[in-house]
């Protein structure tokens, strides 16, 4: 009888031991830290700038009265405001035009609005405004106001320095009419320049 009781007790003990099964120990894993990727700050074109420009141009009088090539060099200053993808501003520039043929020269002032597209460090843009030219025309010193427009592109080499290239055209109707008394002569000028600007 004792043997039966011991067998039953052993069976119950064994059943109780296997009832819970094996439980593996819980090991906490360390959280995975993702590497931080630096995000480059967006380029901001807002601010004042000033610089120099140099290029080649052509001036042509209507009615086959002649045309001349010239070197155009000068200074510019302006302000831009970055609105996100759109960049807008205004610029004043002065160009000295040295005519290749003879000893002629001219002064060209331009006040232009400018609208560009923000592509980071690269900015294509359009210009439109007013131009005033003063030149020797025969025996007379003449001045005329006209319209100017163009297209260009600028690249930020650094936060403070940019370089670019630009094509512009200036049209002057009835050129030198007041000085010569001759009407209907138009002056059209084309100018391709490289530019360098310091940004404040």
SULHUQUI-V626468 format. One record per backbone hydrogen bond with DSSP energy under -1.0 kcal/mol. CO is the residue of the C=O (numbers start at 1). NH is the residue of the N-H. E is the energy in kcal/mol with one decimal. If there is no record, write none. Layout:
CO_NH_E / CO_NH_E
This chain:
1_5_-2.2 / 2_6_-2.5 / 3_7_-2.3 / 4_8_-2.4 / 5_9_-2.3 / 6_10_-2.6 / 7_11_-2.4 / 8_12_-2.5 / 9_13_-2.2 / 10_14_-2.4 / 11_15_-2.4 / 12_16_-2.2 / 13_17_-1.8 / 14_18_-1.9 / 15_19_-1.2 / 47_80_-2.2 / 48_200_-2.6 / 49_78_-2.4 / 50_198_-3.3 / 51_76_-2.1 / 52_196_-2.3 / 53_74_-2.2 / 54_194_-2.9 / 55_72_-2.5 / 56_192_-2.8 / 57_70_-2.3 / 58_190_-2.6 / 59_68_-2.6 / 60_188_-2.5 / 62_65_-1.3 / 66_61_-3.0 / 68_59_-3.1 / 69_100_-2.9 / 70_57_-2.9 / 71_98_-2.4 / 72_55_-2.0 / 73_96_-3.3 / 74_53_-1.9 / 75_94_-2.5 / 76_51_-2.5 / 77_92_-2.8 / 78_49_-2.2 / 79_90_-1.7 / 80_47_-2.6 / 81_88_-2.1 / 85_118_-3.1 / 86_83_-3.2 / 87_116_-3.6 / 88_81_-2.7 / 89_114_-2.5 / 90_79_-2.2 / 91_112_-2.9 / 92_77_-2.2 / 93_110_-2.3 / 94_75_-1.4 / 95_108_-2.8 / 96_73_-1.8 / 97_106_-1.9 / 98_71_-2.2 / 104_99_-2.0 / 106_97_-2.9 / 107_134_-2.2 / 108_95_-2.7 / 109_132_-2.8 / 110_93_-2.4 / 111_130_-2.3 / 112_91_-2.7 / 113_128_-1.8 / 114_89_-2.1 / 115_126_-2.6 / 116_87_-2.4 / 121_156_-2.5 / 122_119_-1.9 / 123_154_-2.0 / 124_117_-2.1 / 125_152_-2.4 / 126_115_-2.3 / 127_150_-1.8 / 128_113_-3.2 / 129_148_-2.3 / 130_111_-2.5 / 131_146_-3.0 / 132_109_-2.8 / 133_144_-2.3 / 134_107_-2.6 / 135_142_-3.1 / 137_140_-1.9 / 140_137_-3.6 / 142_135_-2.6 / 144_133_-2.6 / 146_131_-2.3 / 147_171_-2.8 / 148_129_-2.6 / 149_169_-3.0 / 150_127_-2.2 / 151_167_-2.9 / 152_125_-2.7 / 153_165_-1.9 / 154_123_-2.7 / 155_163_-2.2 / 160_199_-3.4 / 161_157_-1.5 / 161_158_-2.0 / 162_197_-2.7 / 163_155_-3.3 / 164_195_-2.7 / 165_153_-2.2 / 166_193_-2.7 / 167_151_-2.4 / 168_191_-2.4 / 169_149_-2.3 / 170_189_-2.7 / 171_147_-1.7 / 172_187_-2.8 / 174_177_-1.5 / 176_180_-2.4 / 177_181_-2.4 / 185_175_-3.5 / 186_62_-2.2 / 187_172_-3.0 / 188_60_-2.8 / 189_170_-2.3 / 190_58_-2.2 / 191_168_-2.5 / 192_56_-1.8 / 193_166_-2.5 / 194_54_-2.1 / 195_164_-2.1 / 196_52_-1.8 / 197_162_-2.3 / 198_50_-1.9
